[in-house]
Amino acid sequence: MNWSQIINKGLLGEPAFLLGVIALIGLLLQKASPQKLLSGTIKTMLGYILLQIGASAAGSSLSNLSIIVQRGLQMIGIMPHNETIAGLAQINYGREIAVIMLIGMALHLAIARWTPFKYVFLTGHHMLFMASMLAALLDSAHLPAWQLYGWGGLFLALAMSFGPAVSQRYVRQATGGSEFAIGHFNSVGYALSGVIAQLVGTKEKKPMPEGLKRIYPFFQDHMVVIAVFTLLLFGLSSLFVPAEALSEMFSGRHPVVVSAIQAIWFTAGVFVILSGVRMMLAEIIPAFNGIAEKIVPGAIPALDCPVLFTYAPIAAALGFLLSFLGGLAAMGTLMAFQYTVIIPGVIPHFFSGGASGVIAYQVGGRRGLIVAALCHGFVITLLPVFLLPLLSSLGFVRATFADTDFAVVGLILNGLLRLFGIVAG
C-alpha cells in the first residue's frame, strides 16, 4: 500500500480520525500534558460520532413530520435545521468537510493578520455547518478534490472574515462597544434587522411590559422550547390528516402519543447533536485561539449570537416569537405559490430571531423590534427555498440549512461556478 492509499484510506478516509489528529496537533502545539493529549483526541472523535447519532435520530423525526405535513396539507414540507442537515452531510462528505475546515481556518487567520478585518471567528459549530454546505454544493459541481478543497476553504474563510463585519455596526449599537463581534452565519439577517429598525423605529426605548418578564424564564431553556414547539407542530399537522391514515402510518397509536414521542425524539436528537458538536469543537477551537492570539494582534473575537441575549432578555424572547410568526407568514406565502414549503424551524428562530430582536430593540425601540423581527422571520424562512436546488448531491432530504448567510454564500458560489462554466447555466 502506497502513501496515497494510506492517507486516503486511513487519515482522510475516516473523518472522526482526521478530526482527532487535528485536535492532537493543536494540543501538541500548546504543549499540553499527556493526559490532555489523550482526552482531547478521544473526546474530539467521540463528539463526531455523537453528532452522527443525533443527526440520525433528529432526521428520522423530521421525516415523520414531513410525511404528516405532506399527507395532511398535500404538500412537501422541509424544515431549516443546521444541526440535522450538517449531520446528514457528514455521512457523505466527512473527509471533505474536515479538510475545508482546516484550510478555511488557516486562510481566515491570514486574512485577519494582513487585512483590516481583524475578526477571529470562534463559533465552531457554525464553521462546521458552513463547511458542510460548501462540501455538498461543490460536490454537486463534480470538481476535482483539490479544487473542492480550495474553493471550499476560500469561501469558508471569506464568510468567517466578512460575516462579522456585515453586522458589526448594529452589534456595536446593541452592546454599546466593540469588545466583540457576532460570529454566527446570520449576519445578513442581523444587518437587515438593524436597517429596518433604524428606518421604522424610535430612539426612545420604553420598558417591556411586566407580564413578559414572568414568562421569560420559560424561553431560557431552549431544549424545553424545542420540545414544546415541535409537539405543537406535530399536533397541529396531525389535525389535517384523516385518523385512519395517521393510524396506518404509526401502527395504530393515538395522535397525541405519536406527537409527544416524535417531539421528544427530535429534541433528544438535537441534544445529542449539540453535545457532540460542543465536545468535538471544545478540543479544536482552543488550539486555534492560541494561534490567533500570537499571529493576529488586536483581534476582535467573533462570538456566538446568544451573547447578545443578556443586553435585552425580554427583547430576545419577543424576537423569537415575532420571528417565528414571520416564518409562519412565509410558509403561508409558499403554500400559495408552490408545492415545496419551508416549515419554520424552532432553532433558527430561537437563536437568530432572539439576537435580531435584541439588535432591533436597541436600535429602534418597540416599534423597530416588532417590524424588524417579523421581517427577519419571513426572510430566513423564505431564503432556504433558493438553496434547495443547489444541494442536489445530498439527495431529497427533509431538512436544509437555516440562517441567511448559508443561502447568500451558496448563491454567490453557485453564480461564480456558472460564470466560469464549471456548472451548467
VENTABEL-V885696 format. One record per pair of residues at least 12 apart in sequence whose ideal C-beta (glycine too) atoms are under 6 Angstrom apart, sorted by sequence separation. I is the first residue (numbers start at 1). J is the second residue. D is the distance in Angstrom with one decimal. If there is no record, write none. Layout:
((I | J | D) (I | J | D))
This chain:
((357 | 369 | 5.7) (360 | 372 | 3.6) (388 | 400 | 5.8) (27 | 40 | 4.9) (138 | 151 | 5.7) (168 | 181 | 5.1) (360 | 373 | 5.9) (138 | 152 | 5.6) (167 | 182 | 5.6) (328 | 344 | 5.9) (357 | 373 | 5.0) (384 | 400 | 4.7) (23 | 40 | 5.3) (24 | 41 | 4.7) (62 | 79 | 5.7) (135 | 152 | 6.0) (164 | 181 | 3.8) (238 | 255 | 4.4) (327 | 344 | 3.0) (356 | 373 | 6.0) (23 | 41 | 5.5) (134 | 152 | 4.2) (164 | 183 | 5.7) (167 | 187 | 4.4) (324 | 344 | 5.7) (356 | 376 | 4.5) (387 | 407 | 4.5) (390 | 410 | 5.3) (20 | 41 | 4.7) (23 | 44 | 4.0) (134 | 155 | 5.7) (166 | 187 | 4.2) (383 | 404 | 5.8) (386 | 407 | 5.8) (327 | 349 | 5.8) (167 | 190 | 3.9) (387 | 410 | 5.0) (20 | 44 | 5.0) (163 | 187 | 4.2) (167 | 191 | 4.9) (170 | 194 | 3.0) (235 | 259 | 4.5) (353 | 377 | 6.0) (380 | 404 | 5.8) (383 | 407 | 4.0) (390 | 414 | 5.2) (19 | 44 | 5.3) (20 | 45 | 4.2) (59 | 84 | 5.3) (131 | 156 | 5.6) (166 | 191 | 5.1) (234 | 259 | 3.7) (324 | 349 | 4.4) (58 | 84 | 4.7) (101 | 127 | 5.7) (130 | 156 | 5.5) (323 | 349 | 4.5) (231 | 259 | 5.6) (234 | 262 | 5.3) (16 | 45 | 4.5) (19 | 48 | 5.5) (55 | 84 | 5.6) (130 | 159 | 5.6) (234 | 263 | 5.7) (320 | 349 | 5.8) (101 | 131 | 4.7) (320 | 350 | 5.0) (323 | 353 | 2.7) (100 | 131 | 4.4) (16 | 48 | 4.3) (55 | 87 | 2.2) (231 | 263 | 3.9) (348 | 380 | 5.9) (55 | 88 | 5.9) (230 | 263 | 4.0) (320 | 353 | 4.6) (97 | 131 | 4.7) (100 | 134 | 5.9) (319 | 353 | 4.9) (320 | 354 | 4.6) (97 | 132 | 5.3) (100 | 135 | 5.9) (319 | 354 | 4.9) (51 | 87 | 5.5) (227 | 263 | 5.4) (230 | 266 | 5.1) (319 | 356 | 5.4) (344 | 381 | 5.3) (97 | 135 | 4.9) (316 | 354 | 3.9) (319 | 357 | 1.5) (96 | 135 | 4.2) (121 | 160 | 3.7) (318 | 357 | 5.5) (342 | 381 | 5.2) (227 | 267 | 4.2) (226 | 267 | 5.1) (316 | 357 | 5.4) (93 | 135 | 4.1) (315 | 357 | 4.7) (316 | 358 | 5.3) (342 | 384 | 5.5) (86 | 129 | 4.8) (89 | 132 | 3.9) (315 | 358 | 5.1) (117 | 161 | 4.9) (223 | 267 | 6.0) (226 | 270 | 6.0) (119 | 164 | 4.1) (309 | 354 | 6.0) (86 | 132 | 4.1) (103 | 149 | 5.9) (107 | 153 | 5.8) (305 | 351 | 5.6) (312 | 358 | 4.6) (315 | 361 | 3.7) (82 | 129 | 4.6) (89 | 136 | 5.2) (308 | 355 | 4.7) (311 | 358 | 5.6) (117 | 165 | 5.8) (223 | 271 | 6.0) (326 | 374 | 4.2) (330 | 378 | 4.6) (104 | 153 | 4.5) (108 | 157 | 4.2) (312 | 361 | 5.2) (329 | 378 | 5.6) (99 | 149 | 5.0) (103 | 153 | 2.9) (107 | 157 | 3.5) (111 | 161 | 4.4) (305 | 355 | 3.9) (308 | 358 | 4.5) (323 | 373 | 5.0) (327 | 377 | 4.4) (322 | 373 | 3.6) (326 | 377 | 2.5) (330 | 381 | 3.7) (352 | 403 | 5.6) (100 | 152 | 3.7) (104 | 156 | 3.1) (108 | 160 | 4.6) (322 | 374 | 5.3) (326 | 378 | 4.1) (330 | 382 | 4.7) (100 | 153 | 5.3) (104 | 157 | 4.7) (108 | 161 | 5.6) (323 | 376 | 5.3) (315 | 369 | 5.8) (319 | 373 | 4.7) (323 | 377 | 3.5) (327 | 381 | 3.9) (348 | 402 | 3.6) (130 | 185 | 5.8) (348 | 403 | 5.7) (100 | 156 | 5.8) (345 | 402 | 5.4) (126 | 184 | 5.9) (126 | 185 | 5.1) (123 | 183 | 4.2) (122 | 183 | 5.6) (123 | 184 | 5.7) (119 | 181 | 5.2) (121 | 183 | 4.3) (15 | 94 | 2.8) (19 | 98 | 5.6) (15 | 95 | 5.5) (18 | 98 | 4.6) (12 | 95 | 4.9) (15 | 98 | 5.1) (216 | 313 | 5.9) (216 | 314 | 5.8) (219 | 317 | 4.4) (216 | 317 | 5.3) (212 | 314 | 5.0) (208 | 314 | 4.1) (229 | 346 | 4.4) (181 | 300 | 5.4) (183 | 302 | 3.0) (183 | 303 | 5.7) (184 | 304 | 5.7) (226 | 346 | 5.1) (180 | 301 | 5.1) (181 | 302 | 4.4) (184 | 305 | 4.1) (180 | 303 | 5.2) (182 | 305 | 5.6) (222 | 350 | 5.6) (175 | 311 | 5.8) (174 | 311 | 5.8) (164 | 302 | 4.1) (125 | 277 | 4.5) (124 | 281 | 3.3) (205 | 365 | 4.7) (206 | 366 | 5.8) (124 | 285 | 4.7) (204 | 365 | 5.8) (189 | 352 | 5.8) (193 | 356 | 4.0) (197 | 360 | 3.9) (201 | 364 | 1.8) (202 | 365 | 4.6) (201 | 365 | 5.0) (72 | 237 | 5.6) (194 | 359 | 5.3) (198 | 363 | 5.4) (202 | 367 | 5.9) (186 | 352 | 4.3) (190 | 356 | 5.8) (193 | 359 | 5.2) (197 | 363 | 4.2) (198 | 364 | 5.9) (201 | 367 | 5.0) (73 | 240 | 5.7) (193 | 360 | 4.7) (197 | 364 | 3.2) (200 | 367 | 6.0) (201 | 368 | 2.4) (69 | 237 | 5.1) (72 | 240 | 3.2) (200 | 368 | 6.0) (68 | 237 | 4.6) (72 | 241 | 4.1) (190 | 359 | 5.7) (194 | 363 | 5.3) (68 | 238 | 6.0) (71 | 241 | 5.1) (197 | 368 | 3.1) (200 | 371 | 4.8) (120 | 292 | 4.6) (68 | 241 | 5.8) (71 | 245 | 5.8) (196 | 371 | 5.9) (197 | 372 | 4.3) (120 | 296 | 6.0) (196 | 372 | 4.1) (120 | 299 | 4.6) (122 | 301 | 5.5) (193 | 372 | 4.2) (196 | 375 | 5.5) (118 | 298 | 5.6) (118 | 299 | 5.4) (119 | 300 | 5.2) (120 | 301 | 5.8) (121 | 302 | 4.7) (122 | 303 | 6.0) (123 | 304 | 4.5) (113 | 295 | 5.3) (118 | 300 | 5.3) (105 | 288 | 5.7) (109 | 292 | 5.9) (113 | 296 | 5.1) (119 | 302 | 4.6) (193 | 376 | 5.0) (112 | 296 | 4.5) (174 | 358 | 5.6) (174 | 359 | 4.8) (189 | 376 | 5.5) (174 | 362 | 4.0) (170 | 359 | 5.0) (173 | 362 | 5.9) (83 | 273 | 4.3) (173 | 363 | 5.3) (189 | 380 | 5.6) (170 | 363 | 6.0) (64 | 262 | 5.5) (61 | 262 | 5.0) (61 | 265 | 4.7) (61 | 266 | 3.6) (58 | 266 | 5.4) (58 | 269 | 3.1) (57 | 269 | 3.3) (58 | 270 | 5.6) (54 | 269 | 4.7) (189 | 404 | 4.2) (188 | 404 | 3.9) (186 | 403 | 4.0) (188 | 405 | 5.8) (54 | 272 | 3.2) (55 | 273 | 5.9) (185 | 403 | 5.1) (186 | 404 | 5.3) (187 | 405 | 5.7) (53 | 272 | 5.7) (54 | 273 | 3.4) (185 | 405 | 3.8) (188 | 408 | 5.5) (50 | 272 | 5.6) (51 | 273 | 5.6) (50 | 275 | 5.9) (51 | 276 | 3.8) (50 | 276 | 2.9) (51 | 277 | 5.8) (47 | 276 | 4.5) (47 | 279 | 3.5) (48 | 280 | 5.3) (47 | 280 | 2.8) (43 | 279 | 5.2) (44 | 280 | 5.1) (44 | 283 | 4.6) (43 | 283 | 5.5) (163 | 405 | 5.8) (40 | 283 | 4.1) (159 | 409 | 5.3) (140 | 392 | 5.0) (137 | 390 | 5.3) (140 | 393 | 4.0) (139 | 393 | 4.5) (136 | 391 | 5.1) (136 | 393 | 5.3) (136 | 394 | 5.1) (155 | 413 | 5.6) (23 | 283 | 4.4) (30 | 290 | 5.6) (23 | 284 | 5.1) (26 | 287 | 2.4) (76 | 339 | 5.9) (75 | 339 | 5.7) (76 | 340 | 4.8) (77 | 341 | 5.3) (78 | 342 | 5.8) (79 | 343 | 4.6) (81 | 345 | 5.0) (80 | 345 | 4.4) (75 | 341 | 5.1) (77 | 343 | 4.7) (79 | 345 | 5.0) (80 | 348 | 5.7) (133 | 401 | 5.2) (133 | 406 | 5.3) (137 | 410 | 5.6) (141 | 417 | 5.4) (141 | 422 | 5.4) (141 | 423 | 4.8) (80 | 384 | 4.9) (88 | 397 | 5.8) (85 | 399 | 4.5) (84 | 399 | 4.5) (85 | 400 | 5.8) (85 | 401 | 5.5) (81 | 399 | 4.7) (82 | 401 | 5.8) (78 | 398 | 5.9) (79 | 399 | 5.5) (80 | 400 | 5.4) (82 | 402 | 5.3) (78 | 400 | 5.6) (80 | 402 | 3.4) (66 | 398 | 4.2) (63 | 398 | 5.0) (62 | 398 | 4.7) (62 | 399 | 5.5))
